[in-house]
Amino acid sequence: MHESVPTLPRKDTEFRLHGEEWTDPYEWVRGETEEALRLEEEYASRHLERYEDAARRLAEAVKDDVVESEFGIPQRQGDWWFVPDLAPGARHPRILRIRAEGMEPPGRDRIDAGDAQVLIDFDDVLPGSYVGVGSVHLSPCERYVAWTEDSTGRESYAVRLRELSTGREIDTGLDGVSSSIVFSQDGDSFFAVHLDSKNRPCEVTRHRTDCPRDSVSVFQEEDERFRVRVSRSSSGELVFVTAASRGVTKNFYLVADDPSNRLIGIDGIADDESATCAHVSCRDGEFLALTVTSPPCPDGALLLAPLQEDRTPAPREEWLTLLAHSEDRRLASALALKDHLLVGVRHNGRNVVLTARCADLGSGGARFTAIDPWGDADINLAMTPEWDAEEILIARTSLVQKPSLYRVRIDEPTAAHRIGPQPPESPVPYVEEQIHAKAEDGQDVPITVVRRADGPPKAPVLLCGYGAYDANVGRRYNPMLLRLVDAGVVYAFAHVRGGGEKGSGWHEAARGLGKPRSFTDFLACRDELVARGLADPARIVAMGGSAGGLLVAASLNADPAAFCGVVADVPFVDPLTTMMKPELPLTISDRKEWGDPLEDPDIARCIRSYSPYHNVRPVEYPPVLATCGSDDSRVSAVEPLKWINRLRHDATGGPFLLRVRSGGHVGNSTIDDGLREQALEYVWIADRLGVRLSAGS
């Protein structure tokens, strides 16, 4: 097999930057990857062939659980529940419509009883080749349903529109837009966001629903640092248009049913501030509830801006502070209902929802209460409440149990009523806990750990991480991961700096010149697991995707002996070259995260010092399984292709495999294809850790 290892020819490309010079032996392959990726996939398939049968059995065993957890619960609109479902043998999901009978979502029994109407069956409307569904939207008037679909994986979508009463599909002529659209309240028009040549959402257009080609431009953003999005308020009366760069937003809105398309700016937001908006409409008048972040208030303050008679915001000096900035909590965006204002908060490592009565907001006497029936779990909204909702559905989330749903009256925030049967007590309980590692500079780095209570000491460990873009990685049920834990593996997630788990300061500490802290934090977490006797130091696999792929690959270079295997999904492993190319889709907007090596010599040296591709060492490395998307618009397939070839040339050990999948950054378009890819990785991980996965329940 050694003779068939694909090898890219080395053709040096010279780089010069800030007085420094270097050569890149594989940069020439950019734009010429098709044949190289074909050979990589053939080579990886030969190596992984022995895992295929076990992966197939594992995928089949967990499919029902995965479908349930991936699709989420039904969503309510008006008198109907909209239920995602996967029919037996289907490649794509379908959307069912079931008439509501109370607040609780319909169960499987109502589908089996024939109460459901098939709204869209994506097996019927999508072609057989790669196509991914972006989002599905029902007009508030319930006359139309629209969905977006991506035929390449590049996250460039087409809009499809159907009239419900007749089943007639209306030709929109809309292609090259972002995944989500917004209907006006009366359903007579909808808004879409167009992409530029770099896949950047840049222009909002309004379209007549009965004749979508009849459109008008509402907003256009020329600055390449900003990405545009559009959303509708819970009241349905306003449409928000936001142009966002890292940490800065431009905020506008228009009245949804105003044919003049008058765009109103929120002038009270400063140039260095970022805001999210909710529309409050109550007996005391109309307001905007804004979660505002800025350098002095990085974790957010909740402000209330009165709307004047012409529906423009009052001057900033008339705004009220509902929740002041506090370093011990992180505010998310607010959600305004008819009688209540909800706001998400991350406090002491937990997600909680706060609520206040809208009638008390304008007087400045609002009192916020936590919707927190337990005090020991993450609390998240399970679905977006309707405008006049008096109850909400919340979910308790766990890595080892399916999400449990509860119904809560907003005026009784500490009383919860479970929906569905209580699951039986597990005969072998799991331990789900948070421990801390001590970083090089003394910071406590959280680690989420899941293991069996009866598991062995010094167990094999799967150590994962992300650590970028201020992302907050919470608990999410994963039935495939549970098979690893049942086999005696300890799962650990390192919440390293660069993420947002401990507030904005946690992100800022590992952004730009501070990025190397992410990697030293990750290795400190690895060492803490060993020091506590939880991990067998010879059996630790590291796993990360995208920016998390950069995390594990850079940590691997720093200590190749720290891991017995590495899984890097669509990894960002050539950050220096990418950030030197402003013509690539995300480079300009990502300068806030990584820095600009073209302008700043310190940033250039820093990125080059940790770039996984530029720092492969001539020592023995463990086996590496990397993946890429053939049409990935976020992380080009050329990055892992170059990295894997440099590992083969400069390092020893391995094997170093690159698994190539069709589509883009977010994976395969069908449930079955995605499951098989994931199962193959888990079986490979189990083999590296010396355990066997059971396909049984």
Salt bridges, closest charged atoms under 4 A:
GLU14 OE1 - ARG16 NH2 3.09
GLU20 OE2 - ARG605 NH1 3.95
GLU20 OE1 - ARG608 NH1 3.25
GLU21 OE2 - ARG16 NE 3.48
ASP24 OD2 - LYS642 NZ 2.86
GLU27 OE2 - ARG30 NE 2.56
GLU27 OE2 - LYS581 NZ 3.73
GLU27 OE1 - LYS642 NZ 2.64
GLU35 OE2 - ARG38 NH2 2.44
GLU40 OE1 - ARG648 NH2 2.79
GLU41 OE2 - ARG659 NH1 3.10
GLU42 OE2 - ARG38 NH1 2.54
GLU52 OE2 - ARG659 NH2 3.65
ASP53 OD1 - ARG56 NH2 2.52
ASP53 OD2 - ARG57 NH1 2.30
GLU60 OE2 - ARG56 NH1 3.54
ASP65 OD1 - LYS402 NZ 2.92
GLU68 OE1 - LYS402 NZ 3.69
GLU70 OE1 - ARG476 NH2 3.29
ASP85 OD2 - ARG94 NE 2.82
ASP85 OD1 - ARG108 NH1 2.56
GLU101 OE2 - ARG110 NH2 3.62
GLU104 OE2 - ARG407 NH1 2.90
ASP112 OD1 - ARG108 NE 3.31
ASP115 OD2 - ARG110 NE 3.26
GLU149 OE1 - ARG160 NH1 3.31
GLU155 OE1 - ARG634 NH2 2.54
GLU163 OE1 - ARG168 NE 3.46
GLU169 OE2 - ARG160 NE 2.71
ASP171 OD2 - ARG213 NH2 2.98
ASP188 OD1 - ARG143 NH2 2.68
ASP196 OD2 - ARG200 NE 2.98
ASP210 OD1 - ARG208 NH2 3.15
ASP214 OD2 - ARG208 NH1 2.88
GLU221 OE1 - LYS250 NZ 2.98
ASP223 OD2 - ARG225 NH2 2.66
GLU224 OE1 - LYS198 NZ 2.64
GLU237 OE1 - ARG311 NH2 2.74
GLU273 OE1 - ARG316 NH1 3.05
GLU286 OE2 - HIS279 NE2 2.73
GLU286 OE2 - ARG311 NH2 2.57
ASP299 OD2 - HIS325 NE2 3.88
ASP299 OD1 - ARG330 NE 3.70
ASP372 OD1 - ARG350 NH2 2.97
ASP376 OD1 - ARG396 NH2 3.29
GLU386 OE1 - ARG76 NE 3.85
GLU390 OE1 - ARG409 NH2 3.68
GLU391 OE2 - ARG407 NE 3.33
ASP411 OD1 - HIS340 NE2 2.84
GLU432 OE2 - ARG475 NE 3.92
GLU433 OE2 - ARG451 NE 3.39
ASP441 OD2 - ARG497 NH1 2.76
ASP441 OD2 - ARG517 NE 3.97
ASP444 OD1 - LYS438 NZ 2.76
ASP454 OD1 - ARG452 NE 2.94
ASP470 OD2 - ARG330 NH2 2.30
ASP486 OD1 - ARG452 NH1 3.29
GLU501 OE2 - HIS495 ND1 3.05
GLU508 OE2 - HIS507 ND1 3.95
GLU508 OE1 - ARG511 NH2 2.85
ASP521 OD2 - ARG497 NE 2.87
ASP527 OD1 - ARG526 NH1 3.26
GLU528 OE2 - ARG532 NE 2.72
ASP536 OD2 - ARG539 NE 3.08
ASP574 OD1 - HIS614 ND1 3.82
ASP574 OD2 - LYS642 NZ 2.67
ASP590 OD1 - ARG246 NH2 2.75
GLU593 OE1 - HIS507 NE2 2.81
ASP596 OD2 - ARG591 NE 3.55
ASP602 OD1 - ARG605 NH2 2.64
ASP631 OD1 - ARG154 NH2 2.87
ASP632 OD2 - HIS665 ND1 2.73
ASP650 OD2 - ARG646 NE 3.38
ASP650 OD1 - HIS649 ND1 2.75
ASP672 OD1 - LYS63 NZ 2.87
ASP673 OD1 - ARG676 NH2 2.39
GLU677 OE1 - ARG659 NE 3.66
ASP687 OD2 - ARG50 NH2 3.54
